[in-house]
Amino acid sequence: MKRFALIVSVFSLLACFSVAPLWAAENVKIGAAFALSGSIAVYGEGFKKCVDLAVEEINAKGGINGKKIEIVYEDNKSNPKDCVSAVRKLITVDKVPVLFGPAGSSNFMAAAPVAQESKVVMLSAQGTAEKLTQAGPFIFRIIPSNSKQGQRLAKLAFELGYRQLPVMYINNDWGLDLKDGFVTSFKKMGGVVTDIIPFDEKKTDYRTELLRANKDNPKAIVNLTYINEGAVQFKQAFEMGVKTQWLCGSAARAPKMVELAGKAAEGVMGTYPSVIQDTKEYKTFKAAYQKKYGDDKIPIFGDYNYDMVYLTTRAIEKGGYTAEGIRAALPAAAKGYKGVTGDKTFDENRGMEHADIGIWIVKGGKIEDHKK
């Protein structure tokens, strides 16, 4: 009997030694429910490039406690239903304890309850709707919300001398949120909103909405639009002879929008969560991006996604590779951490405590910071 027990003990010990190297060889898996097809795939493609760059850098330095980071990508196909499916698959099949959520506030908020109910951490590097983190304590955002952007856009309109103007907005959570913030602030300043015009995503013809917005030949039109939709709108407005100052939000601030719209995008202005690009951190990031991809045009929100990888890595190092450990460690990991997009300290709602809003403009076919 004693001999049998000894043999069992020896085999048990050998089993432990044989399993240990396998565990040591395993990767640290992080999910990413990105739009890799569909109407906003242009966003997802850019996010993926910057996430891959960060992962490559971290893995080259030894990964997380000697383990390589592996991003498990799942195509959310640019719509809420498939976003839910993508997040559910990453959680139940791939067993990730943390994931990067979909672009588009409506998409993210559709999927956030799935992550919260499963007690899996989900982060957003591009969702700016005020309600984004309300699903629960496992949901975080590392980009400023819409409230300050709407206020800054109203202030910009006044600074440029516009007191009466119509507002066009994409009819989803992001557009509604930013529209409400702008309209409330603009009216408080004494401005008059002459019309409010919602429009749907993915259309190829916006002439009806453009005719309505341009009815009284306004000197400026607020257009809270996305990349593809904005490119179509600006081109069609140009073809229709509409002469106005376009004022937009952050979602249109993308080299791809300018590429698609061509000369019709010239002079378009807008607000965005401002990132100081003359810091050592940003210059290093931009040089690394250019070296890897041969392009110095950083994709929209790409820098925020890059920071999201590094911040998640810090949380895993501090709290361990479990959802609860990562959730508990994120505030401490973020406090005072200076990423390429600035201070990532969280506020009490798991959003950004610090938020600077800048102004962008298209000049000579390029997006620049607007200087008064």
PyMOL commands that set and color helices and strands:
alter all, ss='L'
color gray80, all
select helices_A, chain A and resi 2-25+41-60+80-92+105-117+146-159+173-188+207-213+227-239+250-252+255-265+280-293+302-319+323-334
alter helices_A, ss='H'
color red, helices_A
select strands_A, chain A and resi 28-34+69-75+98-100+121-124+139-141+164-170+192-199+220-224+245-248+269-273+338-339+342-343+357-363+366-369
alter strands_A, ss='S'
color yellow, strands_A
deselect
rebuild
show_as cartoon
